[in-house]
Amino acid sequence: MTEFAAELVDVICEVTRGKAQLHIPEISGNEWINVKECLDTSWISATGGKYISQFEELLVAHTGASFAITTVTGTAALHACLILAGVSGGDEVICPAFTFVATANAVKMTGAIPHFADIDRTSLGIDATKLSEHLSKIAIRRDGKTINRESGRPISAIVCMHTFGHICDVEALASICDEWKIELVEDAAESLGSTFNGKHAGTFSRLSALSFNGNKIITTGGGGAILAADEEAADRARHLTTTARLPHRWEYDHDLVGFNYRMPNINAAIGAAQIERLEQYLGEKRHLQSMYKAAFADIDGVDLFEEPKGCRSNYWLATLVLSPGRTAERDRILERTNDAGLGCRPAWRPMHLLAPFLDSPRMELPVTEEMYGRIINIPSSPILGRKTEVA
Ligand SMILES: *Cc1c(COP(=O)(O)O)cnc(C)c1O
């Protein structure tokens, strides 16, 4: 009998046809032309240039958001969203324990403290039922605020995250926010192109953050964007991320401590070219998912994670879920697959186990810990799902 880890290597290789990284960018459209124009005209910075507004308009068109404001990174976008949502130093912000560190870092960067919530197994996002029960136990409304009775600190927002592109139970989380009068912010960094009942990720909250880091479904090299639901939020987002400079022909006047967070035109030029192929990539990633699904159908001890009901996922990262009895083999599988040149990765180490967050408040996190032991992301670049023309 073939060893389990070796069997998985064979199945992945069969789909990827050999070595494959986890997720690589592809430069095959107008990137060269657009970037050359930036260089030829010397419009390369964030001060101006046509690609910033062009890319922002394309983001609005693709997401159905009312406004998009491009930023230097997704983390910067999320940091700005939290401040604009009213989060301030000494607050607590609910966020999933199962996420990339940027979610919790952005909370910390505002001076607030992340308060970790567990996830559910169907979406891998915050478990709304558990969160609701947790808040009933620990929170009270006092002086117009929601207060954590155990710490005495205000809870000012919930940040949810759409893991690997799958939309979390976002409508239930929005109701919890209504009930407790706190603001929902979506970390939609991984979910460009994903929808829930036809509504795009990042449009369930007034403010949300996208990322165009090199490993995301489309990239600007490094970059991000804030999606805003109304003009006031959009204007404030622009202001805060442009050093809070007041408009004037020559005077430098700033009315608060702002950030230099706007995306340079040269990065937006790449983004404007990349987003032209978003629909194609979405199709290829869904096709790759079906190829993996067929290949893994007869393999015991492992399942392929599938989009929750109502969600049309971008399948940013294809995800294996080991059956509970196989978790002891996770590291061996990672070793064998990586030895074979396959970019396979475990899920992120949960936030409450990371040095900067050991003292953060949290609810019980059994599903986070369980899924950390069971998940392996496998090669997911769009090209792997491309249907090649037969000559
Ligand atoms: C990629 C990512 C971010 C933002 O990352 P940047 O590298 O700063 O663009 C934030 N949250 C999650 C969950 C991510 O995956």
The ligand as an SDF file (V2000), in Angstrom:
LIG
                    3D

 15 15  0  0  0  0  0  0  0  0999 V2000
   -3.3860   39.3570    1.8430 C   0  0  0  0  0  0  0  0  0  0  0  0
   -4.2060   39.6510    3.0310 C   0  0  0  0  0  0  0  0  0  0  0  0
   -4.2670   40.9220    3.6280 C   0  0  0  0  0  0  0  0  0  0  0  0
   -3.5400   42.1350    3.1460 C   0  0  0  0  0  0  0  0  0  0  0  0
   -2.2840   41.9060    2.7460 O   0  0  0  0  0  0  0  0  0  0  0  0
   -1.3090   42.9500    2.0500 P   0  0  0  0  0  0  0  0  0  0  0  0
   -0.1400   42.0740    1.7970 O   0  0  0  0  0  0  0  0  0  0  0  0
   -1.0520   44.0320    3.0560 O   0  0  0  0  0  0  0  0  0  0  0  0
   -1.9100   43.4810    0.7900 O   0  0  0  0  0  0  0  0  0  0  0  0
   -5.1140   41.1110    4.7010 C   0  0  0  0  0  0  0  0  0  0  0  0
   -5.8580   40.1200    5.1770 N   0  0  0  0  0  0  0  0  0  0  0  0
   -5.8480   38.8920    4.6380 C   0  0  0  0  0  0  0  0  0  0  0  0
   -6.7540   37.8510    5.1960 C   0  0  0  0  0  0  0  0  0  0  0  0
   -5.0140   38.6030    3.5590 C   0  0  0  0  0  0  0  0  0  0  0  0
   -4.9980   37.3620    3.0440 O   0  0  0  0  0  0  0  0  0  0  0  0
  1  2  1  0
  2  3  1  0
  2 14  2  0
  3  4  1  0
  3 10  2  0
  4  5  1  0
  5  6  1  0
  6  7  2  0
  6  8  1  0
  6  9  1  0
 10 11  1  0
 11 12  2  0
 12 13  1  0
 12 14  1  0
 14 15  1  0
M  END
$$$$
